[in-house]
Amino acid sequence: MSKYYWNFNQDEEFWHNSEDTIENCIEEAKQNCEEGEHEFLYIGVIEYHIPVISGEDIIDNLRDQAYDECGERCDGWLDGADEENLETKLNEVLQEWLKETKQQPSFGKFSEIYCYELNTGKKVEQQ
């Protein structure tokens, strides 16, 4: 997955194709507009979403299931369980499964957004 996304408007919800370099973003943007149509280009550095499983939530869910089926007889079950260890192991399996099934998120949030002059490709410090 690529690191950069680009758009002519930094407030858009959806951004254009991802690219591996800033230079590739600039070139692709130039190919997707008429000359003089846009003065600036925004390039965002994406931080891909990493889904996680909460060990605490799993333990709580297991306790709720046991209580629904067995009532108070399960009181105290899983008290002192190593939630952190469970969480680590489950997340390892989740990441392997996402990779194996090609379901890794291709979305995320921008950690940084930079503005560039489209014609020159120079970074704009402030606009």
C-alpha positions, 0 to 999 in steps of 0.5 A, spaced: 500 500 500 502 506 498 504 512 503 501 518 499 494 520 497 493 527 493 487 532 492 486 538 489 481 540 495 484 538 502 477 538 505 474 532 500 472 526 504 475 521 498 482 523 495 485 520 489 489 514 487 495 513 492 502 513 490 509 511 493 512 518 492 510 525 492 513 526 485 508 521 482 502 524 486 504 531 482 505 527 476 498 524 476 495 530 478 497 534 472 495 528 468 488 529 471 486 536 470 487 541 464 493 546 464 491 552 469 485 549 472 488 548 479 494 552 482 495 547 488 495 540 490 494 537 497 498 531 498 496 527 505 501 522 508 496 516 510 496 512 516 493 506 515 487 503 520 490 497 524 484 494 527 485 491 534 481 486 538 480 488 546 482 482 551 478 486 556 472 486 551 473 478 549 473 476 557 467 481 558 463 477 552 465 470 555 463 472 562 456 474 559 455 468 555 457 464 561 452 468 565 447 467 560 447 460 560 449 458 567 447 464 571 451 465 578 454 459 578 460 462 573 461 468 578 469 469 579 470 465 572 476 469 568 477 473 574 485 475 574 485 472 567 491 475 563 487 480 558 494 483 555 496 476 553 490 474 550 489 481 546 496 480 544 495 473 541 488 474 538 491 481 534 497 476 532 492 471 529 487 477 526 493 480 522 495 474 519 488 472 517 487 479 514 493 479 510 492 471 508 485 473 506 487 480 503 482 484 507 487 489 510 484 496 511 486 500 505 483 506 508 486 510 514 487 517 516 492 523 514 497 524 519 500 530 515 497 534 509 502 538 505 500 543 499 504 544 493 504 548 487 501 544 481 505 547 476 512 547 479 511 541 484 514 546 490 512 545 497 508 551 499 509 553 506 503 557 508 497 558 503 
